[in-house]
Amino acid sequence: MASKYKSGPQDLPPKGGYNPIQTTRVQVRRIISPTLSTGLFLTTTMLGFVGYYSAYRNVERDKIELKSAQLAVLPLLVAERDRAFLKQLRKNRDEEAKLMEDYPGWVVGTYFGEPVYLGEPKDKLIEPSFQEYVSHCNPEETAERYMRYILT
């Protein structure tokens, strides 16, 4: 059902009329002057540059120090690696001698008395393959060495 038609006085404008509509531009209140803002910009830029340059010098100095430390330690690491390699070769030789002690005529480091590598001097080190290198190791240790070997 429709509502009843409302009758009565209508809303009228206030006495004296509405305020005029403002169409002119409202000026923004200035907090700092353009000269001051330019000065602050240049000052902070220069301070930032000085800070950046100082940090850059420190980073470069740290790079040089780190490289020097790496170069100082590298021969020691190579020597330790070579020492471990030779220890494992000695262990392999001793293990071969122990395994083949009951076999008549077996000479360690040869194949039935014949040199394995013909034409090579006796004192030349022939690096073994990875399987020969770890043949007498613990299987867990062999797996760990193999993973290190393929990842490096």
Beta strands, then each sheet from edge to edge (+ up, - down):
strand 1: 110-111
strand 2: 114-115
sheet 1: 1+ 2-
end
